[in-house]
Amino acid sequence: MGSLGLSENVQIGERRFYVQSLFQPEGKKIISQIFENGSLLDTREQSIDASVEETEYRTLLEQFHRQVVTELDLLFYIHKKVKKALHAPSSNKLGLIFLKKNLVPEAIDSFLDAIAIDDKFIDAYKNLGIAYLRAGWQDDAVQILTKAVQLAPEFPDLHNYLGLAYLRSGNYAEAIHEVEEAICINENYSEAHFT
């Protein structure tokens, strides 16, 4: 049996995604990928038990494909609901999910919501800085991570990410200073040793 495949365009609000799902018989797995503007955003895989009959492959492929599309749609639906709930931890958590799926604009929006609700929510500042870095907005990352360091100078993660933001913006002296600060706070902080 050859490969089986499904694909479809999915529009959610103003966003347009292309979802492609393939069954790979040699690996006995289904791979589903989500693209936007030609860029791969997310990949999901599901293994198929060896006992499954060949006649069931198409049904399993269709089910998995539908699940991926439905989850994408639900994520945007949840985003609207969480925005209205005004709950900082939920906004932050949703931002992390968006970031993991490379939906960076929604991640940024969620982290900004969390900070607007609770302007002392350090994790939201850190995550927003990471999202800005992912978007290539180094100056914004430096600004938000500087604010985070001012709020919680005792956290080495914040110094390390600020150092990374400075590094990506070409400010090497500040980058070194922040990474060294992270190591001073916690000499066993391995991430700083590799920045």
N, C-alpha and C positions, 0 to 999 in steps of 0.2 A: 504494500500500500504506500502511495506517495504522501506528501504533506497535504494537510487540509488547512484552509485558512478562511478567515473572516476579516472584514474591515468595514469601518463606517466613519462618517464625519459626525461629530457630536458638537452641537452648539449649546453653550450654557451662558446665558446673558449675552455679552458682547464677545465672549471668548469662543474660539473655534478649535476643536481638538480633532485629531485623527487617531482612532483606536484600531489597532491591528492585532489579531490573535492567530497564532499558528500552532498546529499540532505537529510535533516532531516525532515520527514513529521510531527512529533509531534511539532516541533518548527517553521514549515513553513519557513525554511531558508536553504541556501546553505553555506557550510563552505569549504573553499579552503585553503590548507596548502602547504607550500614550505619547503622541507627538503634538507639538504646537509650532506652527510656522516652520516645519521641517526639523525642529530640534526635538530630540528624545527627552521626555520629561521623566517617565517612570516605566519600569519593567516589572512585571509580575510573572511568576512561574508556578505551575502546579504539576506535580508528578502524577502519573497515571499508574495505578496498580497493575502488575503483570497479569493478574487474573481477568482483567477487563477484556471483553470480546471486541474484536475489530469493528463490529457493527455499532458499538456504543461510542466510538471515538467522536463522531460528528456531534452527537448529543452533548457529550462532555465539553467539547470545544464551544458549542453554542451557549451552554450554561455558564462556563467560565467567562466567556466574552461578555455576556449580558451582565454578570456580576461586576466586572471591572467598570463597565459603562455606568451601571447603577451607582456604584460606590463613588465614582467621580461626580456624578450629579448630586448625590447626597451630601458630599463634602461641601459643595457650594450652598446647598440648602441649609446645612448646619451652620455655615458661616453667617448667613443672614440671621438665624435664630440666636446664635451666641452674641452677635453684635447688639441685638436688642436686649439681651439679658444683663448686660453691663456687669459681667463677672470676670475679673482680671485673670484668675488662674485658668479659666476655660478659654479665654482669648489667647493666652500664652500657649496652652497645650495645642489648640487648633493651629496656631502659627507654626508650631513644631511639625505638625502633620503636613501642613502645606509645604514647609521647607523640605521635608523628607521627599516629597513628591515633586520637588522643583517648581512649585507654583509660587514663585518668589513674590510677585505683587500682593497676593493674598496673605502670604506669611507676614510681609511688612505691615500690611493693613491690620492684621490681627495683633501683632506686637505693639503697634501704635495704640490700638484700642486698649490693650492691657495697661500700658503706661498712662493713658488718659484717665483710666479708672483708678489706678493706684500708682502714683508717681514715685513710689519708693520700691517698686517691684523690680528688684535687681536682675532676676533671670530674664525678664522681658527686655530690659536694656541690653543685656548680653546677647540675647537671641536676635534682637533687632540689628545689633552691630554685625552679627554673623550674616544675617539676611542682606544687609547693605553690602557686605563684602562679596557675597554671592552674586549680587546684582552689578558689581563693579563700581559701586559708589563709595570709594575709599574715604573721601572727605566727610560724607555723612556718617560713615562708620567711626571715623576718628572722633567726630563731635559727640555721638551718642555714647561711645565707650568711654570717652573722657568724663562725661557726666556720670556714668556708672562707677568709674573709679573714684570720683569725688564722693559719691554716696556710700561706697563700700570699698575703701582702699585695702582692706585686709584679705580680699579674695584674689588669689593668684590668677585664676581664669581671666578675670577682667583685664589685668595687666598684660597677660599673654595675648589676648585678642586685640587689645589696643596696640601692642607691639606689632602684631601682624598687619593691622590697618596702616600703621605708620610705614611699615616695610613696603606694603603695596603702593603707598602713595609716594614712595621715594625718600622719605624722611628717615634715613638710616640711623642717625644718632638717637632720635627719640625711640625708634624701634628697639635698639639695643638697650636703652635705658629701661623701657617697660618690661622687656623679657628678663633682664637682670633683676628687676624689682619682683617679678613673679618668682624667680628662683630664691631671692632673699626671704620672701615670705614663706616659701616651702621649698627647701633645697632638693627634696625628692620629687618635685613636680616635673615629671618626665616630658610632658608636652612642651614646656618652655625650652628644654634642652634641644628639641628638634625644630624649633621655629626658625 
